[in-house]
């Protein structure tokens, strides 16, 4: 002790070594030192604990052969290729972010490490290695990748155009594939656009929409339009919600194309209107059937009275009077009216059409009187080329009559500006097929009309529903036949359908 009785002063070098040892022992990272031959000179507890060895087991050994001998894929890792030992050769710091070390029990764990050369008097004396187990980091990275994949799968798999917008700048941050398809921009182009560049609505509507999202966290509207790269406006259902995205506030926006839905809604409305129309026609059919029945009786009475008057006139004027001639004509027309009424009653009273073995010639012959008055009223005439010897076949009489009436009526309407013209109706057989043709002298069919001719709700008439030809197509198809339409070389259009020759024995 000194004369003052104070403690001896500690050696600064001892204090430094003690502090260094305390730091090494307390560090959570694994730390060890090696000489230029790769032999370990010290190992801290964390390095031993992570490797499954004791510090005593690790000191004095080649740690590359102990914990770094094999790559992650299971292939050998030569010492001369090890970045840790490179530090003892080139004097540079080597930092590796993804590698594996091996435990005593033969299992591996992912690590990142730094190998720093140790200099002693201007020469490399070895290296100090600091490493840490990155299992948790790798798991978090994998979870993040999985989350990103799920996010992309849901985002890209959506039927709606989806994208993220920066809440402050309103620029697009991310988008799904549907967005590019809907708007016609590529990803780079979209990233240069703001939300207000992509949508339009009523005055002030879009601005109010974004304000509501910012204020309430969510909003939606079905009255806005997406503006494509070509300038087209597409009706969309627009919804947006405020979310956290990459440590900032973003807006998740979904734009659903409403074109298909609105088209379906329009078709539904048209179908409902047609159903109402069919209901009215059905009621009119019942009324017409009743009227035909009621008219038949007074018409029969008129014919009886005319017959009696004719006989009396013949007796009085010896058959040479103009009065008798007029009565003869009146009787002829009354008989014709009676035939029309009987045909009408037959057509209306059939109800559900039954399949029968019949001659298409007879069906056509019985149908023409029903439409002749309407054709004549239009200033047109019917020209018929019917083969009475066409084979009989199985058919539904009323349905075939419906097809024929529809085609002739359409032909008459097509010739509304061609007074004095004729509608040609033909029937013949060829190669076990029965052919029926209705040809007009109208303006013909445009390419657009031919493309959609037999589709439902396709009409060029302001008061038409566009279902007549569609029904004709269905009826002929149900008969295993086919119906076509084409323009005639000399002008006008021709509709032609064929029916297969089917005998009762052909159907089981």
C-alpha positions in Angstrom: 0.0 0.0 0.0 1.1 3.6 -0.5 1.6 6.1 2.3 -1.8 7.6 1.6 -3.4 4.1 2.0 -5.1 4.3 -1.5 -5.7 1.2 -3.8 -3.1 0.5 -6.5 -4.1 1.9 -9.9 -5.4 -0.8 -12.3 -3.5 -1.5 -15.5 -5.4 0.1 -18.5 -4.6 -2.9 -20.7 -6.2 -5.2 -18.2 -9.3 -3.0 -18.0 -9.6 -3.1 -21.8 -9.2 -6.8 -22.0 -11.8 -7.3 -19.2 -14.3 -5.0 -21.0 -13.7 -6.8 -24.3 -14.3 -10.1 -22.7 -17.5 -8.9 -21.0 -18.8 -7.6 -24.3 -18.0 -10.9 -26.1 -19.6 -12.9 -23.3 -22.8 -10.7 -23.3 -23.3 -10.4 -27.0 -26.3 -12.0 -28.5 -24.5 -12.5 -31.8 -22.1 -15.4 -32.2 -18.5 -14.2 -32.3 -15.3 -16.2 -32.8 -11.8 -15.6 -33.9 -9.6 -17.6 -36.2 -5.9 -17.5 -37.2 -4.7 -17.6 -40.8 -5.0 -21.4 -40.8 -8.7 -21.2 -39.8 -8.1 -22.5 -36.3 -10.3 -20.9 -33.7 -8.6 -18.7 -31.1 -11.7 -17.7 -29.1 -15.5 -18.4 -29.1 -18.2 -16.5 -27.2 -21.1 -18.3 -25.5 -23.6 -17.2 -28.1 -21.5 -18.9 -30.9 -21.3 -22.1 -28.9 -24.9 -22.1 -27.9 -26.2 -21.6 -31.5 -23.8 -24.4 -32.8 -24.7 -26.9 -30.1 -21.1 -27.2 -28.9 -19.3 -26.0 -25.7 -16.8 -23.2 -26.0 -14.1 -25.7 -25.0 -15.1 -28.1 -27.9 -14.8 -25.3 -30.5 -11.6 -23.5 -29.5 -8.5 -24.9 -31.2 -10.4 -26.5 -34.1 -10.9 -25.5 -37.7 -14.3 -24.0 -37.5 -15.0 -24.2 -41.2 -14.7 -28.0 -41.0 -16.8 -27.9 -37.8 -19.8 -25.6 -38.7 -19.4 -24.5 -42.3 -18.4 -27.6 -44.3 -21.6 -28.0 -46.4 -23.7 -25.6 -48.5 -27.4 -25.1 -48.1 -28.1 -27.4 -51.0 -26.1 -30.2 -49.4 -23.0 -30.0 -51.6 -19.5 -29.8 -50.0 -18.2 -26.3 -49.2 -14.4 -26.2 -49.8 -12.4 -24.1 -47.3 -10.6 -22.2 -50.1 -14.0 -21.0 -51.4 -15.2 -19.8 -48.0 -15.7 -16.0 -47.7 -14.8 -16.1 -44.0 -11.3 -17.3 -44.9 -11.0 -14.8 -47.8 -10.6 -12.1 -45.1 -7.4 -13.7 -43.9 -6.1 -13.7 -47.5 -7.2 -10.4 -49.0 -7.4 -8.3 -45.9 -11.0 -7.1 -46.8 -14.2 -7.3 -44.9 -16.6 -9.9 -46.2 -20.3 -9.7 -45.5 -22.7 -12.5 -46.4 -26.5 -12.1 -45.8 -27.7 -15.7 -46.5 -25.7 -18.8 -45.7 -26.0 -21.8 -43.4 -24.0 -23.1 -40.4 -24.2 -26.7 -39.1 -24.9 -27.7 -35.5 -23.4 -30.5 -33.6 -26.5 -32.7 -34.1 -26.2 -32.4 -37.9 -29.0 -29.9 -38.4 -28.4 -26.5 -40.1 -29.6 -23.0 -39.4 -29.6 -19.9 -41.7 -27.1 -17.2 -40.8 -25.7 -13.9 -41.9 -22.1 -13.1 -41.0 -19.3 -10.6 -41.2 -15.7 -11.7 -41.4 -13.2 -8.9 -40.6 -9.4 -9.3 -40.9 -7.2 -8.9 -37.8 -4.1 -6.8 -38.4 -1.0 -7.0 -36.2 2.0 -4.8 -37.0 1.0 -4.4 -40.6 0.3 -8.1 -41.3 -2.9 -10.2 -41.2 -3.0 -12.3 -38.1 -6.4 -13.8 -38.6 -10.1 -12.8 -38.7 -12.9 -12.2 -36.3 -16.3 -13.5 -37.3 -19.7 -12.2 -36.1 -22.8 -14.1 -37.1 -26.5 -14.3 -36.1 -29.2 -16.9 -36.6 -31.7 -15.4 -39.2 -34.3 -18.2 -38.8 -36.9 -15.6 -37.7 -36.0 -13.2 -40.4 -36.2 -15.9 -43.1 -39.6 -17.0 -41.7 -40.8 -13.4 -41.8 -39.5 -13.0 -45.3 -41.3 -16.2 -46.4 -44.5 -15.1 -44.7 -44.2 -11.8 -46.5 -43.7 -13.6 -49.8 -46.6 -15.9 -49.1 -48.7 -12.9 -48.2 -47.7 -11.1 -51.4 -48.6 -14.1 -53.4 -52.0 -14.4 -51.8 -52.5 -10.6 -52.3 -51.5 -10.9 -56.0 -53.6 -14.0 -56.5 -56.7 -12.2 -55.0 -55.8 -8.9 -56.6 -55.1 -10.2 -60.1 -57.9 -12.9 -59.9 -60.6 -10.3 -59.3 -63.1 -9.6 -62.1 -62.9 -6.0 -61.2 -60.1 -3.6 -62.2 -58.3 -3.0 -58.9 -55.5 -0.6 -58.1 -54.0 1.3 -55.2 -53.8 5.0 -55.1 -51.6 7.2 -52.8 -54.0 9.0 -50.6 -52.0 12.2 -50.6 -50.9 12.5 -54.3 -53.7 10.4 -55.8 -51.1 8.7 -58.1 -51.5 5.0 -58.9 -49.1 2.9 -56.8 -50.2 -0.6 -57.9 -52.7 -2.3 -60.2 -54.0 -5.7 -61.3 -54.0 -7.1 -64.8 -57.7 -6.4 -65.2 -57.0 -2.7 -64.8 -54.6 -2.6 -67.7 -57.1 -4.5 -69.8 -60.0 -2.2 -69.0 -58.2 1.1 -69.4 -55.8 0.1 -72.2 -52.7 1.4 -70.4 -49.6 -0.6 -69.5 -48.2 -0.5 -65.9 -45.7 2.3 -66.6 -48.4 4.5 -68.1 -50.8 3.9 -65.2 -48.1 4.9 -62.6 -48.0 8.3 -64.2 -51.7 8.9 -63.9 -53.8 10.2 -61.0 -57.2 8.9 -60.0 -59.0 11.9 -61.4 -57.5 11.1 -64.9 -59.2 7.7 -64.9 -62.9 8.4 -64.1 -65.6 10.9 -65.0 -69.1 11.4 -63.8 -71.7 14.1 -63.3 -70.3 17.5 -62.4 -68.7 17.3 -59.0 -69.5 13.6 -58.6 -66.0 12.2 -58.7 -64.5 14.9 -56.5 -67.3 14.2 -53.9 -66.6 10.5 -54.2 -62.9 10.9 -53.3 -63.7 13.3 -50.5 -66.2 10.8 -49.0 -63.5 8.1 -49.1 -61.1 10.3 -47.3 -63.7 11.4 -44.8 -65.5 8.2 -44.0 -63.0 5.5 -45.1 -65.2 4.0 -47.9 -67.6 5.0 -50.8 -69.2 3.5 -53.9 -71.1 4.7 -56.9 -72.7 3.1 -60.0 -73.1 6.3 -62.1 -69.4 7.0 -63.0 -67.5 6.1 -66.2 -63.9 4.8 -66.7 -62.0 6.7 -69.3 -59.8 4.4 -71.4 -56.6 5.3 -73.2 -58.6 5.6 -76.5 -61.1 8.0 -74.8 -63.9 5.5 -74.6 -66.3 5.9 -71.6 -67.2 2.6 -69.9 -69.9 2.5 -67.3 -68.4 1.1 -64.0 -69.4 0.4 -60.4 -66.7 2.3 -58.5 -65.9 1.5 -54.9 -62.9 2.6 -52.8 -61.7 2.1 -49.2 -58.9 3.6 -47.2 -56.1 1.2 -46.2 -52.5 1.2 -44.8 -50.0 0.4 -47.6 -46.2 0.3 -47.2 -46.3 2.6 -44.2 -48.5 5.1 -45.9 -52.2 5.7 -46.4 -53.6 4.4 -49.6 -56.9 3.9 -51.3 -57.9 0.5 -52.6 -60.1 1.1 -55.7 -62.2 -1.4 -57.5 -63.9 -0.6 -60.8 -66.4 -3.2 -62.1 -67.3 -3.1 -65.8 -71.1 -2.7 -66.0 -71.5 -3.2 -69.7 -72.4 -6.9 -69.6 -74.8 -6.4 -66.6 -76.5 -3.5 -68.3 -76.8 -5.5 -71.5 -78.4 -8.3 -69.5 -80.7 -5.9 -67.8 -81.8 -4.5 -71.2 -82.4 -8.1 -72.5 -84.4 -8.9 -69.4 -86.6 -5.8 -69.9 -87.1 -6.7 -73.5 -88.0 -10.3 -72.6 -90.5 -9.1 -70.0 -92.0 -6.8 -72.6 -92.2 -9.7 -75.0 -93.8 -11.9 -72.4 -96.4 -9.2 -71.9 -96.8 -9.0 -75.7 -97.2 -12.8 -75.9 -99.8 -12.7 -73.1 -101.8 -10.1 -75.1 -101.4 -12.1 -78.3 -102.6 -15.3 -76.5 -105.7 -13.4 -75.2 -106.3 -12.1 -78.7 -106.0 -15.6 -80.1 -108.7 -16.8 -77.7 -110.9 -13.8 -78.7 -110.3 -14.4 -82.4 -111.2 -18.1 -82.0 -114.5 -17.1 -80.3 -115.1 -14.4 -82.9 -114.5 -16.9 -85.7 -117.0 -19.3 -84.1 -119.6 -16.5 -83.7 -119.0 -15.1 -87.3 -119.5 -18.6 -88.8 -123.2 -18.7 -87.9 -124.3 -15.3 -89.4 -122.1 -16.0 -92.4 -123.9 -19.3 -93.0 -127.2 -17.5 -92.7 -126.0 -14.8 -95.2 -125.1 -17.6 -97.6 -128.5 -19.3 -97.1 -130.3 -16.0 -97.8 -128.2 -15.3 -100.8 -128.9 -18.8 -102.1 -132.6 -18.4 -101.7 -132.5 -14.9 -103.3 -130.5 -16.3 -106.2 -133.1 -19.0 -106.8 -136.0 -16.5 -106.7 -134.2 -14.2 -109.0 -133.5 -16.9 -111.5 -137.2 -17.9 -111.5 -138.3 -14.3 -111.9 -135.7 -13.2 -114.4 -135.0 -16.5 -116.0 -131.3 -16.4 -115.0 -130.5 -13.6 -117.2 -130.4 -10.7 -114.8 -127.4 -8.7 -113.6 -128.9 -9.1 -110.1 -128.4 -12.9 -110.4 -124.8 -12.4 -111.5 -124.1 -10.1 -108.5 -125.7 -12.7 -106.2 -123.5 -15.4 -107.7 -120.4 -13.3 -107.0 -121.6 -12.5 -103.5 -122.1 -16.2 -102.8 -118.6 -17.0 -104.1 -117.1 -14.4 -101.8 -119.2 -15.5 -98.8 -118.0 -19.1 -99.4 -114.4 -17.8 -99.5 -114.9 -15.9 -96.3 -116.3 -19.0 -94.7 -113.2 -21.0 -95.8 -110.9 -18.4 -94.3 -112.8 -18.5 -91.0 -112.7 -22.3 -90.9 -108.9 -22.2 -91.6 -108.5 -19.6 -88.9 -110.5 -21.6 -86.4 -108.4 -24.7 -87.2 -105.2 -22.8 -86.7 -106.3 -21.2 -83.4 -108.0 -24.2 -81.9 -104.9 -26.5 -82.3 -103.3 -25.4 -79.0 -100.3 -27.6 -78.3 -99.1 -28.7 -81.7 -99.1 -32.5 -82.1 -96.7 -34.4 -84.4 -98.5 -36.0 -87.4 -97.5 -37.7 -90.6 -98.6 -35.1 -93.2 -97.8 -33.6 -96.6 -95.9 -30.2 -96.4 -97.8 -29.4 -99.6 -101.1 -29.7 -97.8 -99.9 -27.7 -94.9 -98.8 -24.9 -97.1 -101.9 -25.1 -99.2 -104.1 -24.8 -96.1 -102.0 -21.9 -94.7 -101.9 -19.5 -97.7 -105.6 -18.5 -97.4 -104.8 -17.1 -93.9 -102.2 -14.7 -95.2 -103.6 -13.9 -98.7 -105.9 -11.0 -97.5 -103.0 -9.3 -95.7 -100.8 -9.7 -98.8 -103.4 -8.3 -101.0 -104.1 -5.4 -98.7 -100.4 -4.5 -99.0 -100.8 -4.3 -102.8 -98.9 -7.5 -103.4 -99.6 -11.0 -104.7 -98.5 -14.5 -103.9 -96.8 -16.6 -106.6 -96.7 -20.3 -105.8 -94.6 -23.1 -107.2 -95.7 -26.0 -105.0 -94.9 -29.7 -105.9 -98.0 -31.7 -104.8 -96.0 -34.9 -104.9 -93.5 -34.0 -102.1 -93.2 -36.9 -99.6 -95.2 -37.0 -96.4 -93.1 -36.5 -93.2 -93.6 -36.2 -89.5 -94.2 -32.6 -88.6 -96.1 -30.3 -86.2 -98.7 -28.7 -88.5 -99.4 -25.5 -86.5 -95.7 -24.8 -85.9 -94.9 -25.2 -89.6 -97.8 -22.9 -90.4 -96.4 -20.4 -87.9 -93.1 -20.4 -89.6 -94.6 -20.0 -93.1 -96.9 -17.1 -91.9 -94.0 -15.3 -90.3 -91.8 -15.6 -93.4 -94.5 -14.4 -95.7 -95.5 -11.5 -93.4 -91.8 -10.5 -93.2 -91.6 -10.6 -97.0 -94.7 -8.4 -97.3 -93.2 -5.8 -94.8 -89.9 -5.8 -96.7 -91.8 -5.0 -99.9 -93.9 -2.2 -98.3 -92.4 0.3 -100.9 -92.7 -2.1 -103.8 -96.5 -2.1 -104.6 -97.5 -4.6 -107.3 -94.7 -7.0 -106.6 -95.0 -10.7 -105.9 -93.9 -12.9 -103.0 -92.9 -16.3 -104.4 -93.6 -19.4 -102.3 -92.0 -22.7 -103.5 -91.9 -26.2 -102.2 -90.0 -29.2 -103.6 -88.1 -32.3 -102.5 -84.5 -33.4 -103.1 -82.3 -36.0 -101.5 -84.7 -37.0 -98.8 -85.2 -33.4 -97.9 -88.3 -31.3 -98.3 -87.5 -27.6 -99.2 -89.7 -24.6 -98.6 -88.7 -21.2 -99.9 -90.2 -17.7 -99.5 -88.6 -15.0 -101.8 -89.4 -11.3 -101.8 -88.4 -8.4 -104.1 -87.5 -6.1 -101.2 -84.1 -4.3 -100.5 -82.4 -7.5 -99.3 -80.4 -8.1 -96.1 -77.4 -6.1 -94.9 -74.3 -7.8 -93.6 -75.2 -6.8 -90.1 -78.7 -8.2 -90.4 -77.5 -11.5 -91.8 -75.0 -11.9 -88.9 -77.7 -11.6 -86.2 -80.8 -12.7 -88.2 -81.9 -15.6 -86.0 -80.9 -14.1 -82.7 -83.6 -13.2 -80.2 -84.5 -9.5 -79.8 -82.9 -8.6 -83.1 -85.3 -6.4 -85.1 -85.2 -3.5 -87.6 -88.9 -2.6 -86.9 -89.7 0.3 -84.6 -92.6 -1.7 -83.2 -91.1 -5.2 -83.4 -89.7 -7.3 -80.6 -87.3 -9.3 -82.8 -88.4 -12.8 -81.7 -90.2 -14.0 -84.9 -87.3 -15.4 -86.8 -85.7 -16.7 -83.6 -88.9 -18.7 -83.0 -88.9 -19.9 -86.6 -85.3 -21.1 -86.1 -86.2 -23.0 -83.0 -89.2 -24.6 -84.6 -87.3 -25.8 -87.7 -84.4 -27.0 -85.5 -86.8 -29.0 -83.4 -87.9 -30.7 -86.6 -84.2 -31.7 -87.2 -84.2 -29.2 -90.1 -82.3 -26.0 -91.0 -83.3 -22.5 -92.0 -81.1 -20.0 -93.9 -81.4 -16.6 -95.5 -79.5 -15.0 -98.4 -79.8 -12.2 -100.9 -81.1 -12.9 -104.3 -78.9 -12.0 -107.3 -81.6 -9.9 -108.8 -82.6 -8.1 -105.6 -84.6 -9.1 -102.6 -84.0 -11.8 -100.0 -84.9 -15.5 -99.9 -85.6 -17.5 -96.8 -85.3 -21.2 -97.1 -85.9 -24.1 -94.7 -85.6 -27.8 -95.1 -87.3 -30.7 -93.3 -86.0 -34.3 -93.4 -88.3 -37.0 -94.8 -89.2 -38.9 -91.6 -91.7 -41.8 -91.6 -93.5 -43.0 -88.4 -91.3 -46.0 -88.4 -88.2 -43.8 -88.2 -89.2 -42.4 -84.8 -89.1 -44.6 -81.7 
